[in-house]
Amino acid sequence: MFSIIETAKIAKAMLLKDRPLYVQFYITARCNLACQQCNIIYANSDVREATIDEIKRIADNLAAIGTCVVLLTGGEPFARADLPEIIRAFTERNIHVRMQTNGLASEEALHAAVEAGGHDISISLDTLVSSKQDYLNGEVKNSWHKALKTMATVTRILPKNGSFAALGCVLSHRNLYDVANVLRFARKIGWHVSLVPAHIATPHDPRGFRSYDQSLVFPPEKYPALEREIEHLKQMKSEGFPLYDSTIYLDDIVNFIEGKPLKWRSKNDGVCDSPTLYFAIIPNGDISVCCDWRLPKRISTFSKDFPQHYKSRLVHQQVLPIAKACDGCLYGSYPEISTTARFYSAMLDHAKILLAGTRLPKPWPLTPEDIMNIADAVVRDHPVQEEVQPAGGLA
């Protein structure tokens, strides 16, 4: 999956812990969905988008500080017509690119992104029940079917060797019993699964990415069911199902939802590793602590002074007070970077998947009919325990 140069950079970053393994770049706030569990399209709507020339300077600067991986996300990154140029700006500088999408991109746009060097893609999928996914996506009809069609397209255009495809699944009490089927489906189509619990905020304690939909809050009476399902997923992982998440991270999903201390920050004095091992960039090119927190004073990542600001720890001086005050998150990639860098078991697990390669069979290419039939077969063989649906939406 990673080139020799990229692998060497990752190993060096893991060893020294003095440069970003991973950067999330929110290249746009625009999106053609309005998912219930996401607020980022509103949180970042107050800033403009960086131009392609500015993004090339961002790529230069990220390369100068040793960045290994950049996630291009949004909003919906494919909303930008210049996405192939953005991808090329990073791949030409030996920075690995991951694309995170809702799966509604056109085939032409996907082809152009892959040709630019985007060989690592994550598509959102929370359930194999089409009506439920459409509802979670903001009641957008046929969004589930379009996403599955895009998965088929990806299996045709993404190189079978040296590529990585994953399903990004957001866990809430609304799809608690659906995740195992997403994992079964993923194995049959040769993809991995990454799990993130829904993050909920209140107007009194706003956070950038977190939804304000209080109906997504996990009811305490469902905690035992949550704990059973996470143990089930851990067992499936031990049996070879392609769940990317480490055991430490999966345990912390329960801790996060139930309001207990998180394990993943325990080896760094209870603080996350921003901005040393990771940070975020909002659409206008400003650095932020993560998707939830911005800096009190703007620091542009396309400024010619940015590498100096980062290496002199000026950035760290602004980030660390915010990181220390934060009560923690489970935003997938951030905790998994920390666990990979600081927990030997997670390091070995992820190295096997990403660096040493994976033995997960890829029955590619697949047609849309193949994908749909596989999804239907999984649901038929493993019926999901449905919750009562009241008028106006899911329970």
C-alpha positions in Angstrom: 0.0 0.0 0.0 2.8 2.4 0.9 5.8 3.1 -1.3 9.3 2.5 0.0 9.8 6.2 0.6 6.4 6.5 2.4 7.2 3.5 4.5 10.5 4.9 5.6 8.9 8.2 6.5 6.2 6.4 8.6 8.9 4.3 10.4 10.9 7.4 11.2 7.9 9.3 12.5 6.9 6.4 14.7 10.3 6.1 16.1 11.1 9.8 16.7 7.5 11.1 17.4 8.5 14.5 16.3 6.6 15.0 13.0 3.0 14.4 11.8 2.2 10.9 10.8 -1.2 12.1 9.6 -2.9 15.3 8.7 -6.7 15.7 8.1 -7.3 18.4 5.4 -10.9 19.5 5.2 -10.6 20.8 1.6 -14.2 22.0 1.5 -17.3 22.4 3.6 -19.6 21.7 0.7 -21.5 18.4 0.7 -24.4 16.8 -1.1 -25.6 15.1 2.1 -26.6 16.4 5.5 -25.9 13.4 7.7 -27.4 13.5 11.2 -24.1 12.6 13.0 -22.0 15.3 11.2 -21.8 19.0 11.8 -18.6 19.8 9.9 -20.4 21.3 6.8 -21.7 24.0 9.1 -18.7 24.3 11.3 -16.4 25.1 8.4 -18.9 27.1 6.3 -17.5 30.4 7.6 -14.2 30.1 5.7 -13.2 30.1 2.1 -11.5 27.2 0.3 -7.8 27.3 -0.4 -6.9 27.7 -4.0 -4.9 25.0 -5.9 -1.8 27.2 -5.8 -2.2 27.6 -2.0 -2.7 23.9 -1.7 0.6 23.2 -3.6 2.3 25.4 -1.0 0.6 23.5 1.8 1.9 20.3 0.2 5.4 21.8 0.1 5.2 22.8 3.7 3.8 19.4 4.9 6.6 17.6 3.1 9.1 20.0 4.7 8.0 18.9 8.2 8.0 15.2 7.3 4.2 14.5 7.0 3.5 10.9 6.0 -0.2 10.7 5.2 -2.8 13.4 4.4 -6.6 12.6 4.5 -8.6 14.6 2.0 -12.0 15.1 3.4 -14.7 17.7 3.7 -17.7 18.1 3.5 -17.4 16.0 0.4 -14.0 16.2 -1.2 -15.3 15.3 -4.6 -17.4 18.5 -4.5 -14.1 20.1 -5.7 -13.6 19.8 -9.4 -9.8 20.3 -8.9 -9.6 17.2 -6.6 -7.2 15.4 -9.0 -4.8 18.3 -8.9 -5.0 18.4 -5.1 -4.2 14.7 -4.9 -1.3 15.1 -7.3 0.1 18.0 -5.2 0.6 15.6 -2.3 1.6 12.4 -4.2 4.2 14.2 -6.2 5.8 15.2 -2.8 5.8 11.6 -1.5 2.9 12.2 0.8 0.4 9.3 0.9 -3.2 10.4 0.1 -6.3 8.9 1.5 -9.7 10.0 0.1 -12.8 10.0 2.4 -16.1 10.2 0.6 -19.8 9.6 0.9 -19.8 7.5 -2.2 -21.8 9.8 -4.5 -18.9 10.8 -6.8 -19.3 10.2 -10.5 -17.3 7.5 -12.2 -15.4 10.1 -14.2 -14.3 11.9 -11.0 -13.2 8.6 -9.4 -11.1 7.7 -12.5 -9.4 11.1 -12.4 -8.7 10.8 -8.7 -7.2 7.3 -9.1 -5.1 8.4 -12.1 -3.7 11.3 -9.9 -2.4 8.8 -7.4 -5.4 8.4 -5.0 -5.1 4.6 -4.3 -6.5 4.7 -0.8 -10.3 5.4 -0.3 -12.8 5.3 2.4 -16.6 5.3 1.7 -19.2 5.9 4.4 -21.5 3.0 5.1 -23.4 2.6 8.4 -25.9 -0.2 7.6 -27.0 -2.6 4.9 -30.6 -1.4 5.2 -31.1 1.1 2.5 -33.9 3.0 4.1 -32.0 3.4 7.3 -28.9 4.7 5.5 -30.9 7.2 3.5 -32.5 8.4 6.7 -29.1 8.8 8.5 -27.8 10.6 5.4 -30.4 13.3 5.9 -33.3 11.5 4.3 -31.5 11.6 0.9 -33.3 9.0 -1.3 -31.1 6.4 -3.1 -27.9 7.5 -1.4 -27.3 4.0 -0.1 -27.7 2.5 -3.6 -25.5 5.1 -5.1 -22.8 4.4 -2.5 -22.8 0.7 -3.3 -22.7 1.4 -7.0 -19.6 3.5 -6.3 -18.0 0.7 -4.4 -18.4 -1.5 -7.5 -16.8 1.3 -9.6 -13.9 1.4 -7.1 -13.2 -2.3 -7.5 -12.9 -1.8 -11.2 -10.6 1.2 -11.3 -8.5 1.0 -8.2 -5.4 -1.1 -8.6 -5.9 -4.5 -7.0 -2.4 -4.5 -5.7 -1.0 -1.7 -3.6 -4.3 -0.1 -2.8 -6.6 0.1 0.2 -10.4 0.4 0.4 -12.3 0.8 3.6 -15.9 1.4 4.8 -16.2 4.2 7.3 -19.0 3.2 9.8 -20.4 5.6 12.4 -21.8 3.8 15.4 -24.9 5.0 17.2 -27.7 3.3 19.0 -29.6 3.5 15.7 -27.3 1.1 13.9 -25.8 -0.8 16.8 -26.9 -4.2 15.4 -26.0 -3.3 11.8 -22.2 -3.0 12.2 -21.6 -6.8 12.2 -23.3 -7.1 8.9 -21.3 -4.2 7.5 -18.2 -6.1 8.5 -19.5 -9.4 6.9 -20.2 -7.4 3.7 -16.8 -5.8 3.8 -15.0 -9.2 4.0 -17.0 -10.5 1.0 -16.1 -7.5 -1.2 -12.4 -7.3 0.0 -12.6 -4.1 1.9 -11.8 -3.1 5.5 -14.0 -1.4 8.1 -13.2 1.5 10.4 -15.6 2.3 13.2 -16.3 5.7 14.8 -18.9 6.4 17.5 -21.2 9.3 16.9 -20.0 12.4 18.7 -22.7 14.7 20.2 -22.3 18.2 21.5 -24.7 20.8 23.0 -25.1 24.5 22.1 -23.6 25.2 25.5 -20.4 23.3 24.7 -20.0 23.5 20.9 -17.5 21.4 19.0 -16.6 21.7 15.3 -17.5 18.2 14.0 -20.0 17.0 16.6 -23.7 16.7 15.9 -26.2 18.6 18.0 -28.9 15.9 17.5 -29.5 14.8 21.1 -31.6 11.9 19.9 -28.2 10.3 18.9 -27.1 10.1 22.5 -26.7 6.5 23.6 -29.4 5.7 26.2 -27.8 4.2 29.4 -30.2 1.3 29.3 -28.5 0.2 26.1 -25.0 0.2 27.5 -25.1 -3.6 28.1 -26.1 -4.2 24.5 -23.3 -1.9 23.4 -20.7 -3.8 25.4 -22.0 -7.1 24.0 -21.8 -5.9 20.4 -18.3 -4.5 20.8 -17.2 -7.9 22.3 -18.8 -9.5 19.3 -16.9 -7.3 16.9 -13.6 -8.0 18.7 -14.4 -11.7 18.3 -15.1 -11.3 14.6 -11.8 -9.5 14.2 -10.0 -12.3 15.9 -11.6 -14.7 13.4 -10.2 -12.8 10.5 -12.9 -10.2 9.7 -11.3 -7.1 8.3 -11.9 -4.7 11.2 -9.1 -2.2 11.1 -9.6 -0.8 14.6 -7.3 -2.0 17.4 -8.6 -3.7 20.5 -7.6 -0.7 22.6 -9.7 1.6 20.3 -12.7 -0.8 20.4 -12.6 -0.9 24.2 -12.4 2.9 24.2 -15.6 3.2 22.1 -17.5 1.8 25.1 -15.5 4.0 27.5 -16.3 7.1 25.3 -20.0 6.4 25.0 -20.4 5.5 28.7 -18.4 8.6 29.9 -15.4 6.6 31.3 -11.7 7.5 31.0 -10.1 6.8 27.7 -7.2 4.4 27.4 -5.6 5.7 24.2 -4.3 8.9 25.8 -2.9 7.1 28.9 0.7 6.9 27.7 0.8 10.6 27.0 -0.3 12.1 30.3 -4.0 12.0 29.3 -3.4 14.3 26.3 -3.7 13.6 22.6 -0.7 13.8 20.2 -1.8 17.0 18.3 0.1 18.7 16.8 3.1 16.3 17.0 1.7 13.2 15.4 -1.3 14.7 13.7 -3.4 17.9 13.3 -6.1 19.2 11.0 -6.3 21.9 8.3 -9.6 23.7 7.7 -10.7 24.7 4.1 -8.9 28.0 4.1 -5.6 26.4 4.9 -5.4 27.3 8.6 -4.1 24.7 11.0 -6.4 23.5 13.8 -6.0 21.2 16.7 -8.4 18.7 15.2 -11.9 18.7 13.6 -13.4 20.0 16.9 -11.0 22.8 17.9 -9.5 25.8 16.1 -6.6 27.9 17.3 -7.1 31.3 19.0 -4.7 32.9 16.6 -4.6 31.9 12.9 -1.6 30.1 11.5 -1.7 29.4 7.8 -0.2 26.1 6.6 0.5 27.7 3.1 2.6 30.5 4.6 6.3 30.3 3.8 7.0 30.6 7.5 4.8 27.5 8.4 7.7 24.9 8.6 9.6 27.3 10.8 6.6 27.9 13.0 6.1 24.2 13.4 9.7 23.2 14.0 10.2 26.0 16.5 7.1 24.8 18.3 5.1 28.0 17.9 2.3 25.8 16.7 2.6 23.5 19.7 2.4 26.5 22.1 -1.1 27.3 20.8 -2.3 23.7 20.4 -1.2 22.1 23.7 -3.4 24.2 26.1 -6.4 23.3 24.1 -5.5 19.6 23.8 -4.8 19.4 27.6 -8.2 21.0 28.3 -10.1 18.7 26.0 -12.0 15.7 27.5 -11.1 13.5 24.6 -12.6 12.0 21.5 -12.8 8.8 19.5 -12.4 10.3 16.0 -10.9 7.1 14.5 -7.7 8.2 13.0 -6.4 10.4 15.8 -6.6 7.8 18.5 -5.4 5.1 16.2 -2.3 7.0 15.3 -1.6 7.4 19.0 -2.2 3.8 19.8 -0.1 2.7 16.9 2.8 4.9 18.0 2.5 4.2 21.7 1.0 0.7 22.2 3.1 -2.2 20.9 0.0 -4.5 20.2 -1.7 -1.8 18.1 1.5 -1.1 16.3 1.9 -4.8 15.2 -1.8 -5.0 14.3 -1.7 -2.0 12.0 1.7 -2.8 10.6 0.4 -6.1 9.4 -2.6 -4.5 7.7 -1.0 -1.4 6.2 2.8 -2.0 5.9 3.3 -5.7 5.6 0.2 -6.0 3.4 -3.0 -7.9 4.0 -4.2 -11.4 3.0 -7.7 -10.2 2.6 -8.9 -11.6 -0.7 -10.1 -9.0 -3.2 -12.7 -10.6 -5.6 -12.3 -7.6 -7.9 -13.7 -6.3 -10.2 -17.3 -6.4 -9.0 -20.4 -5.2 -10.8 -23.1 -3.2 -9.1 -25.3 -6.3 -9.3 -22.6 -8.3 -7.5 -22.3 -5.8 -4.7 -26.1 -5.6 -4.3 -26.5 -9.4 -4.3 -23.7 -9.7 -1.6 -25.4 -7.1 0.6 -28.8 -8.8 0.2 -27.3 -12.2 1.0 -25.6 -10.9 4.2 -28.9 -9.4 5.4 -30.8 -12.5 4.5 -28.4 -14.8 6.3 -28.0 -12.5 9.3 -31.3 -10.6 10.0 -30.8 -7.4 12.0 -32.6 -6.8 15.2 -34.6 -3.7 14.3 -35.8 -1.0 16.7 -39.3 0.4 16.7 -39.5 3.3 14.2 -41.7 6.1 15.4 -43.4 8.6 13.1 -40.8 10.9 11.5 -37.7 8.7 11.8 -35.8 5.9 13.4 -35.6 5.2 17.1 
